[in-house]
Amino acid sequence: MFRRTFWFTTGVAAGVWATTKVNRKLKQLTPEHLAVTAANKAIEAGGRLKDRAVDFALEVRDNMAQREAELGDALGLNAPVDRELPPPRHYAVIENRNSPKYVEGPVRKSTYPTYPYNRNEDH
């Protein structure tokens, strides 16, 4: 009799445990819960992505400044200016008079008819 009661109680406990597990899993698979879970994971992933992007941008900026300094040293841009050299020349811009825009002569008329732009077409 004791053996039957033991196994009956064990079976009931196993059934309750299994039912509880199944009900929890079913609640996790409802559309509302799945939507909340997906939204939370997206927010976490976005935060991690933002942190990585900021770190990358700062690293690029530091490396860019370092490389710019290296190039400036290599080209002598950071060297002191020698006062014996003349100042750089400024060149005047010369217009190209050979361009069709400036060619003098008769004005060509378009072969297509043109119409004035009138916004008051109703009146």
KEDREN-811084 format. One record per residue (C-alpha): residue number from 1; x, y, z. Coordinates in Angstrom, 2 decimals, always signed. Example, Ala and Ser with C-alpha at 12.3 -4.5 7.8 and 13.67 -1.06 7.14 Angstrom:
# residues 2
<1 <+12.30 -4.50 +7.80>>
<2 <+13.67 -1.06 +7.14>>
END
This chain:
# residues 123
<1 <+0.00 +0.00 +0.00>>
<2 <+2.81 +2.38 +0.87>>
<3 <+4.54 +1.61 -2.45>>
<4 <+1.40 +2.51 -4.44>>
<5 <+0.97 +5.79 -2.55>>
<6 <+4.64 +6.68 -3.16>>
<7 <+4.42 +6.11 -6.91>>
<8 <+1.05 +7.83 -7.15>>
<9 <+2.46 +10.91 -5.37>>
<10 <+5.57 +10.82 -7.55>>
<11 <+3.41 +10.69 -10.69>>
<12 <+1.25 +13.59 -9.52>>
<13 <+4.35 +15.68 -8.73>>
<14 <+5.86 +14.88 -12.14>>
<15 <+2.57 +15.78 -13.84>>
<16 <+2.32 +19.10 -11.99>>
<17 <+5.94 +19.90 -12.80>>
<18 <+5.50 +19.06 -16.50>>
<19 <+2.23 +21.01 -16.73>>
<20 <+3.87 +24.07 -15.16>>
<21 <+6.81 +23.89 -17.60>>
<22 <+4.50 +23.55 -20.60>>
<23 <+2.29 +26.47 -19.48>>
<24 <+5.34 +28.71 -18.99>>
<25 <+6.61 +27.85 -22.45>>
<26 <+3.17 +28.49 -24.00>>
<27 <+3.04 +31.93 -22.36>>
<28 <+6.49 +32.71 -23.78>>
<29 <+5.27 +31.81 -27.27>>
<30 <+2.26 +34.14 -27.32>>
<31 <+2.49 +36.92 -29.96>>
<32 <+2.48 +39.67 -27.32>>
<33 <+5.36 +38.15 -25.39>>
<34 <+7.32 +37.47 -28.57>>
<35 <+6.86 +41.11 -29.64>>
<36 <+8.07 +42.42 -26.27>>
<37 <+11.06 +40.08 -26.32>>
<38 <+11.99 +41.10 -29.87>>
<39 <+11.68 +44.79 -29.01>>
<40 <+13.89 +44.42 -25.93>>
<41 <+16.54 +42.54 -27.89>>
<42 <+16.44 +45.15 -30.66>>
<43 <+16.96 +47.95 -28.13>>
<44 <+19.89 +46.10 -26.55>>
<45 <+21.44 +45.40 -29.96>>
<46 <+20.96 +49.02 -31.01>>
<47 <+22.70 +50.24 -27.87>>
<48 <+25.62 +47.89 -28.46>>
<49 <+25.82 +48.94 -32.11>>
<50 <+25.77 +52.61 -31.14>>
<51 <+28.60 +52.08 -28.64>>
<52 <+30.65 +50.26 -31.26>>
<53 <+30.00 +52.98 -33.85>>
<54 <+31.03 +55.73 -31.44>>
<55 <+34.20 +53.84 -30.51>>
<56 <+34.99 +53.31 -34.20>>
<57 <+34.43 +56.99 -35.04>>
<58 <+36.69 +58.11 -32.19>>
<59 <+39.39 +55.68 -33.26>>
<60 <+39.17 +56.89 -36.87>>
<61 <+39.41 +60.50 -35.74>>
<62 <+42.51 +59.79 -33.62>>
<63 <+44.21 +57.86 -36.40>>
<64 <+43.30 +60.55 -38.93>>
<65 <+44.87 +63.26 -36.78>>
<66 <+47.99 +61.14 -36.28>>
<67 <+48.33 +60.44 -40.02>>
<68 <+47.73 +64.10 -40.85>>
<69 <+50.54 +65.08 -38.49>>
<70 <+52.82 +62.47 -40.09>>
<71 <+52.05 +63.78 -43.58>>
<72 <+52.55 +67.37 -42.45>>
<73 <+55.98 +66.47 -41.05>>
<74 <+56.91 +64.53 -44.20>>
<75 <+55.91 +67.42 -46.49>>
<76 <+57.43 +70.07 -44.26>>
<77 <+54.14 +71.82 -43.60>>
<78 <+54.84 +72.03 -39.88>>
<79 <+58.38 +73.39 -40.37>>
<80 <+59.07 +77.03 -39.50>>
<81 <+58.74 +79.43 -42.42>>
<82 <+62.03 +80.69 -43.86>>
<83 <+61.78 +84.52 -44.06>>
<84 <+64.15 +84.70 -47.05>>
<85 <+61.63 +83.05 -49.35>>
<86 <+59.21 +85.33 -51.23>>
<87 <+55.54 +85.10 -50.36>>
<88 <+53.43 +82.82 -52.58>>
<89 <+52.05 +84.44 -55.72>>
<90 <+48.38 +85.00 -56.28>>
<91 <+47.30 +84.34 -59.84>>
<92 <+44.51 +86.35 -61.41>>
<93 <+41.75 +84.39 -63.06>>
<94 <+41.68 +84.87 -66.84>>
<95 <+38.38 +84.51 -68.66>>
<96 <+38.30 +82.26 -71.70>>
<97 <+37.00 +84.50 -74.48>>
<98 <+37.06 +81.59 -76.97>>
<99 <+34.18 +79.90 -75.22>>
<100 <+30.88 +79.86 -77.16>>
<101 <+29.44 +81.88 -74.33>>
<102 <+31.59 +84.88 -75.31>>
<103 <+31.71 +84.54 -79.12>>
<104 <+30.41 +87.67 -80.71>>
<105 <+28.15 +87.52 -83.71>>
<106 <+24.52 +86.98 -84.61>>
<107 <+22.40 +85.39 -81.94>>
<108 <+21.05 +82.02 -83.00>>
<109 <+17.35 +81.57 -82.59>>
<110 <+15.91 +78.28 -81.53>>
<111 <+14.04 +76.33 -84.19>>
<112 <+11.50 +75.27 -81.59>>
<113 <+8.61 +77.59 -80.72>>
<114 <+8.79 +79.14 -77.28>>
<115 <+5.86 +80.20 -75.19>>
<116 <+5.93 +82.72 -72.38>>
<117 <+5.46 +81.34 -68.93>>
<118 <+2.10 +82.58 -67.71>>
<119 <+0.92 +81.48 -64.31>>
<120 <-2.48 +83.13 -64.74>>
<121 <-3.81 +80.75 -67.35>>
<122 <-7.33 +80.83 -65.95>>
<123 <-7.90 +84.56 -66.44>>
END
